[in-house]
């Protein structure tokens, strides 16, 4: 089984979707990243909050995507990982 990336696109949702990374709802009318690909000869599209997509691009390799279950990381964990530490 092999994954083939087709495209990423920033969209405004027409209905609610579940974020593939944090598992939280992406509300209707919210901006998000739509990722389309082919896996095991099936075309699929999933949706991610922009911050969640940036986190995945920085921290995931191809093997992290296999078996990933939405919600394994919370948005709080992602926000913390993606926010530069302050020097207070």
SULPE-V681013 format. One record per residue. N is the residue number from 1. RES is the residue in one letter. PSI is psi in radians with two decimals (999 if undefined). Layout:
N_RES_PSI / N_RES_PSI
//
This chain:
1_X_2.30 / 2_X_2.47 / 3_X_2.39 / 4_X_2.07 / 5_X_2.33 / 6_X_-0.96 / 7_X_2.79 / 8_X_2.48 / 9_X_2.35 / 10_X_2.20 / 11_X_2.91 / 12_X_2.12 / 13_X_2.54 / 14_X_-0.21 / 15_X_2.96 / 16_X_2.55 / 17_X_2.83 / 18_X_2.32 / 19_X_2.26 / 20_X_-0.36 / 21_X_-1.06 / 22_X_-0.29 / 23_X_-0.09 / 24_X_2.87 / 25_X_2.35 / 26_X_1.97 / 27_X_2.71 / 28_X_2.32 / 29_X_-0.05 / 30_X_2.56 / 31_X_2.46 / 32_X_3.09 / 33_X_2.24 / 34_X_2.13 / 35_X_2.19 / 36_X_2.42 / 37_X_-3.14 / 38_X_2.25 / 39_X_2.24 / 40_X_0.72 / 41_X_0.34 / 42_X_2.30 / 43_X_2.37 / 44_X_2.74 / 45_X_2.34 / 46_X_2.90 / 47_X_2.54 / 48_X_2.50 / 49_X_2.61 / 50_X_-0.74 / 51_X_-0.69 / 52_X_-0.68 / 53_X_-0.73 / 54_X_-0.69 / 55_X_-0.86 / 56_X_-0.74 / 57_X_-0.60 / 58_X_-0.58 / 59_X_-0.24 / 60_X_2.54 / 61_X_3.13 / 62_X_-0.55 / 63_X_-0.40 / 64_X_-0.47 / 65_X_-0.56 / 66_X_2.20 / 67_X_0.06 / 68_X_2.36 / 69_X_2.21 / 70_X_2.35 / 71_X_-0.02 / 72_X_-0.44 / 73_X_2.38 / 74_X_2.80 / 75_X_-0.55 / 76_X_-0.78 / 77_X_-0.71 / 78_X_-0.80 / 79_X_-0.77 / 80_X_-0.77 / 81_X_-0.50 / 82_X_-0.08 / 83_X_2.15 / 84_X_2.47 / 85_X_2.42 / 86_X_2.71 / 87_X_0.80 / 88_X_999
//
